[in-house]
Each structure stands twice: as structure tokens, then as C-alpha cells.
């Protein structure tokens, strides 16, 4: 059987039936954003760490579970910092999911607006006619039709492309939120 791209890049744990996203750290603080003054359990995750984890997670199809494996030096072992890091990780992705839900709700409102405005413009263009002999009225009439079709296009683009991509991103954040985090010390 030919291995797929992600199967070549990521180790698979037969016991837990998950793909492993492995990250080597020098210290627990490498995960946290240095600019965020919040306590560690509420602190944002470092952009580079988040990008690596999200990009790696995107490589692995959503129907597979993942485990985040963090490698740290043996002399850094601290169970309290471990639990704080796990909590910060969960808080970060829980917030990301909440933001995505808000984004989806706003997208639903925009989608409805696109549809209603499209129907309005197309109805005005179809049912009302002006003196087509005058250039200004002719241009206005064509502009109303074009605007109606553009908003209808936005409606379909949002329904079939944007919402689908947003739903996939939400599922990705949800998988990260529920992923197991393992610490290995060397």
C-alpha cells in the first residue's frame, strides 16, 4: 500500500490510534506569547507554535485524531507547569472555536443580506422599466441587473465555498482542543 503524504511526515501511535505532532522545546515558556501579560493559564499561545501546530494538523485529514507530543529537557520537568500549559492550550483553542462561531453567525447574516439584496435588485431591474432611449436610464437599468447578479454570486460563493472552509477550520480547532498532549523528557 502506497503511503500518503501525511503518513510519511507524521508518526502514528498504534496504541492510541493517533498521528503525532511532535515539537521540541527548550522550556515550557516557548509555547507562550511573550507579549501577553496574562497569567500563564490564560496566556495566548506563541504565533509560531500555533502556526506549526495548525499547519501540521491541516496536513492530517480530520477523520484522524492527533496527539501533541512535547519534548523537553529532563531538568525542566515540572508537573505544575505541564498542567498549566495544557490548560492554556485548551483555553486558546476554546477561544478560537468561540471566535469561529461568531464569525459563522456573522457570515450567516451576510449571506441572508446578499440573497435579499440580490432579489431586490433583480426584481427592480425586471419589473420596472425606464425610458431606455436615454443613456443614463439605460446604464442605471443595466447597473441594477449587474448588481443583482453580483450579490447573487456572493450568496452562492459564501454558501458553497466560504462557509465550507469556515466549518473545516472550526473542526480543526475542535480537534486541537480535544487532542491529547503528552510530555516526553530527554
C-alpha positions as a Markdown table, in Angstrom:
| # | Residue | x | y | z |
|---|---|---|---|---|
| 1 | Unk | 0.0 | 0.0 | 0.0 |
| 2 | Unk | 1.4 | 3.4 | -1.0 |
| 3 | Unk | 1.8 | 5.8 | 1.9 |
| 4 | Unk | 0.1 | 9.2 | 1.7 |
| 5 | Unk | 1.9 | 12.4 | 2.2 |
| 6 | Unk | 0.9 | 12.9 | 5.8 |
| 7 | Unk | 1.8 | 9.3 | 6.7 |
| 8 | Unk | 5.4 | 10.0 | 5.6 |
| 9 | Unk | 5.6 | 13.1 | 7.7 |
| 10 | Unk | 3.9 | 12.1 | 11.0 |
| 11 | Unk | 4.5 | 9.1 | 13.2 |
| 12 | Unk | 1.5 | 7.0 | 14.1 |
| 13 | Unk | 0.9 | 5.7 | 17.6 |
| 14 | Unk | -0.7 | 2.2 | 17.2 |
| 15 | Unk | -1.8 | 2.1 | 20.9 |
| 16 | Unk | -3.8 | 5.4 | 20.8 |
| 17 | Unk | -4.6 | 5.2 | 17.1 |
| 18 | Unk | -3.5 | 8.8 | 16.6 |
| 19 | Unk | -1.0 | 10.7 | 14.5 |
| 20 | Unk | 1.7 | 12.5 | 16.4 |
| 21 | Unk | 2.6 | 16.2 | 16.1 |
| 22 | Unk | 6.0 | 16.3 | 17.7 |
| 23 | Unk | 7.6 | 19.6 | 19.0 |
| 24 | Unk | 10.9 | 20.1 | 20.7 |
| 25 | Unk | 11.0 | 22.8 | 23.3 |
| 26 | Unk | 13.8 | 24.2 | 25.4 |
| 27 | Unk | 11.3 | 25.4 | 28.1 |
| 28 | Unk | 7.6 | 25.5 | 28.8 |
| 29 | Unk | 7.6 | 29.2 | 28.1 |
| 30 | Unk | 8.4 | 28.6 | 24.4 |
| 31 | Unk | 4.8 | 27.8 | 23.9 |
| 32 | Unk | 3.5 | 31.2 | 25.4 |
| 33 | Unk | 3.3 | 34.6 | 23.7 |
| 34 | Unk | 5.9 | 36.8 | 25.3 |
| 35 | Unk | 3.9 | 39.9 | 24.7 |
| 36 | Unk | 0.8 | 38.7 | 26.6 |
| 37 | Unk | 0.9 | 39.8 | 30.3 |
| 38 | Unk | -1.9 | 37.5 | 31.4 |
| 39 | Unk | -1.3 | 34.6 | 33.8 |
| 40 | Unk | 0.1 | 31.5 | 32.1 |
| 41 | Unk | -3.1 | 29.5 | 32.1 |
| 42 | Unk | -4.9 | 32.4 | 30.2 |
| 43 | Unk | -1.9 | 33.5 | 28.1 |
| 44 | Unk | -2.0 | 33.3 | 24.4 |
| 45 | Unk | -0.1 | 30.7 | 22.5 |
| 46 | Unk | 3.0 | 31.9 | 20.6 |
| 47 | Unk | 2.2 | 32.6 | 17.0 |
| 48 | Unk | 5.0 | 30.4 | 15.6 |
| 49 | Unk | 4.0 | 27.5 | 17.9 |
| 50 | Unk | 0.3 | 27.9 | 16.9 |
| 51 | Unk | 1.2 | 28.1 | 13.2 |
| 52 | Unk | 3.2 | 25.0 | 13.4 |
| 53 | Unk | 0.5 | 23.0 | 15.2 |
| 54 | Unk | -2.3 | 24.3 | 13.0 |
| 55 | Unk | -0.3 | 23.7 | 9.8 |
| 56 | Unk | 0.6 | 20.2 | 10.9 |
| 57 | Unk | -2.9 | 19.4 | 11.9 |
| 58 | Unk | -4.2 | 20.6 | 8.5 |
| 59 | Unk | -1.8 | 18.1 | 6.9 |
| 60 | Unk | -3.6 | 15.2 | 8.7 |
| 61 | Unk | -7.1 | 14.5 | 7.5 |
| 62 | Unk | -9.8 | 15.5 | 10.0 |
| 63 | Unk | -11.0 | 11.9 | 10.3 |
| 64 | Unk | -7.8 | 11.0 | 12.3 |
| 65 | Unk | -7.1 | 12.0 | 15.9 |
| 66 | Unk | -3.9 | 13.7 | 16.8 |
| 67 | Unk | -1.6 | 13.7 | 19.8 |
| 68 | Unk | 0.6 | 16.7 | 20.5 |
| 69 | Unk | 4.0 | 15.4 | 21.8 |
| 70 | Unk | 6.2 | 18.0 | 23.5 |
| 71 | Unk | 9.8 | 17.1 | 24.0 |
| 72 | Unk | 11.6 | 18.9 | 26.9 |
| 73 | Unk | 14.9 | 18.6 | 28.6 |
| 74 | Unk | 14.8 | 16.3 | 31.7 |
| 75 | Unk | 15.9 | 19.1 | 34.0 |
| 76 | Unk | 12.8 | 21.2 | 33.1 |
| 77 | Unk | 10.3 | 18.6 | 34.3 |
| 78 | Unk | 7.6 | 20.3 | 36.3 |
| 79 | Unk | 4.1 | 18.7 | 36.7 |
| 80 | Unk | 2.5 | 22.1 | 37.7 |
| 81 | Unk | 3.9 | 23.8 | 34.5 |
| 82 | Unk | 2.7 | 20.8 | 32.5 |
| 83 | Unk | -0.9 | 21.1 | 33.7 |
| 84 | Unk | -0.8 | 24.9 | 33.3 |
| 85 | Unk | 0.4 | 24.5 | 29.7 |
| 86 | Unk | -2.3 | 22.0 | 28.9 |
| 87 | Unk | -4.9 | 24.4 | 30.4 |
| 88 | Unk | -3.5 | 27.4 | 28.4 |
| 89 | Unk | -3.6 | 25.2 | 25.2 |
| 90 | Unk | -7.2 | 24.3 | 25.8 |
| 91 | Unk | -8.2 | 27.9 | 26.6 |
| 92 | Unk | -6.6 | 29.1 | 23.5 |
| 93 | Unk | -8.4 | 26.7 | 21.2 |
| 94 | Unk | -11.7 | 27.1 | 23.1 |
| 95 | Unk | -11.5 | 30.8 | 22.4 |
| 96 | Unk | -10.6 | 30.1 | 18.8 |
| 97 | Unk | -13.7 | 28.0 | 18.4 |
| 98 | Unk | -15.9 | 30.7 | 20.1 |
| 99 | Unk | -14.4 | 33.3 | 17.7 |
| 100 | Unk | -15.2 | 31.0 | 14.8 |
| 101 | Unk | -18.8 | 30.5 | 15.9 |
| 102 | Unk | -19.2 | 34.3 | 16.0 |
| 103 | Unk | -17.6 | 34.5 | 12.5 |
| 104 | Unk | -20.1 | 31.9 | 11.2 |
| 105 | Unk | -23.0 | 33.8 | 12.7 |
| 106 | Unk | -21.9 | 37.0 | 11.0 |
| 107 | Unk | -21.4 | 35.0 | 7.8 |
| 108 | Unk | -25.0 | 33.7 | 8.0 |
| 109 | Unk | -26.2 | 37.3 | 8.3 |
| 110 | Unk | -24.2 | 38.5 | 5.4 |
| 111 | Unk | -25.4 | 35.5 | 3.3 |
| 112 | Unk | -29.0 | 36.4 | 4.0 |
| 113 | Unk | -28.3 | 40.0 | 3.2 |
| 114 | Unk | -26.7 | 39.0 | -0.2 |
| 115 | Unk | -29.7 | 36.9 | -1.1 |
| 116 | Unk | -32.3 | 39.5 | -0.1 |
| 117 | Unk | -30.4 | 42.4 | -1.8 |
| 118 | Unk | -29.9 | 40.3 | -4.9 |
| 119 | Unk | -33.7 | 39.5 | -5.1 |
| 120 | Unk | -34.5 | 43.2 | -4.6 |
| 121 | Unk | -32.1 | 44.4 | -7.3 |
| 122 | Unk | -33.1 | 41.8 | -9.8 |
| 123 | Unk | -36.8 | 42.4 | -9.1 |
| 124 | Unk | -36.4 | 46.2 | -9.5 |
| 125 | Unk | -34.5 | 45.6 | -12.8 |
| 126 | Unk | -37.0 | 43.1 | -14.1 |
| 127 | Unk | -40.3 | 44.7 | -13.1 |
| 128 | Unk | -39.6 | 48.3 | -13.5 |
| 129 | Unk | -38.6 | 49.8 | -16.9 |
| 130 | Unk | -37.5 | 53.2 | -17.7 |
| 131 | Unk | -37.1 | 55.2 | -20.8 |
| 132 | Unk | -34.4 | 53.1 | -22.4 |
| 133 | Unk | -33.8 | 55.8 | -25.1 |
| 134 | Unk | -31.9 | 57.9 | -22.6 |
| 135 | Unk | -28.3 | 56.7 | -21.9 |
| 136 | Unk | -28.5 | 57.5 | -18.2 |
| 137 | Unk | -31.6 | 55.4 | -17.6 |
| 138 | Unk | -30.2 | 52.6 | -19.7 |
| 139 | Unk | -26.9 | 52.5 | -17.8 |
| 140 | Unk | -28.8 | 52.6 | -14.5 |
| 141 | Unk | -31.1 | 49.7 | -15.5 |
| 142 | Unk | -28.1 | 47.6 | -16.6 |
| 143 | Unk | -26.3 | 48.5 | -13.4 |
| 144 | Unk | -29.2 | 47.3 | -11.3 |
| 145 | Unk | -29.2 | 44.0 | -13.1 |
| 146 | Unk | -25.4 | 43.6 | -12.8 |
| 147 | Unk | -25.6 | 44.5 | -9.0 |
| 148 | Unk | -28.3 | 41.9 | -8.5 |
| 149 | Unk | -26.2 | 39.2 | -10.2 |
| 150 | Unk | -23.1 | 40.2 | -8.3 |
| 151 | Unk | -24.9 | 39.9 | -4.9 |
| 152 | Unk | -26.4 | 36.5 | -6.1 |
| 153 | Unk | -22.9 | 35.4 | -6.9 |
| 154 | Unk | -21.7 | 36.4 | -3.4 |
| 155 | Unk | -24.6 | 34.5 | -1.9 |
| 156 | Unk | -23.6 | 31.3 | -3.7 |
| 157 | Unk | -19.8 | 31.8 | -3.1 |
| 158 | Unk | -20.5 | 32.3 | 0.6 |
| 159 | Unk | -22.8 | 29.2 | 0.8 |
| 160 | Unk | -20.7 | 26.8 | -1.1 |
| 161 | Unk | -17.1 | 28.0 | -0.5 |
| 162 | Unk | -16.6 | 30.3 | 2.4 |
| 163 | Unk | -19.0 | 28.5 | 4.8 |
| 164 | Unk | -17.4 | 25.2 | 3.9 |
| 165 | Unk | -13.9 | 26.5 | 4.6 |
| 166 | Unk | -15.0 | 28.1 | 7.9 |
| 167 | Unk | -16.6 | 24.8 | 9.0 |
| 168 | Unk | -13.4 | 22.9 | 8.2 |
| 169 | Unk | -11.4 | 25.5 | 10.2 |
| 170 | Unk | -13.8 | 25.1 | 13.2 |
| 171 | Unk | -13.4 | 21.3 | 13.1 |
| 172 | Unk | -9.7 | 21.7 | 13.0 |
| 173 | Unk | -9.7 | 23.9 | 16.1 |
| 174 | Unk | -12.1 | 21.5 | 17.8 |
| 175 | Unk | -9.8 | 18.6 | 17.1 |
| 176 | Unk | -6.9 | 20.5 | 18.5 |
| 177 | Unk | -8.9 | 21.4 | 21.6 |
| 178 | Unk | -9.7 | 17.7 | 22.2 |
| 179 | Unk | -6.2 | 16.4 | 21.3 |
| 180 | Unk | -4.1 | 14.6 | 23.9 |
| 181 | Unk | -1.0 | 16.4 | 25.0 |
| 182 | Unk | 2.0 | 14.2 | 26.0 |
| 183 | Unk | 5.3 | 15.4 | 27.6 |
| 184 | Unk | 8.5 | 13.5 | 26.9 |
| 185 | Unk | 11.7 | 14.4 | 28.8 |
| 186 | Unk | 15.1 | 13.6 | 27.4 |
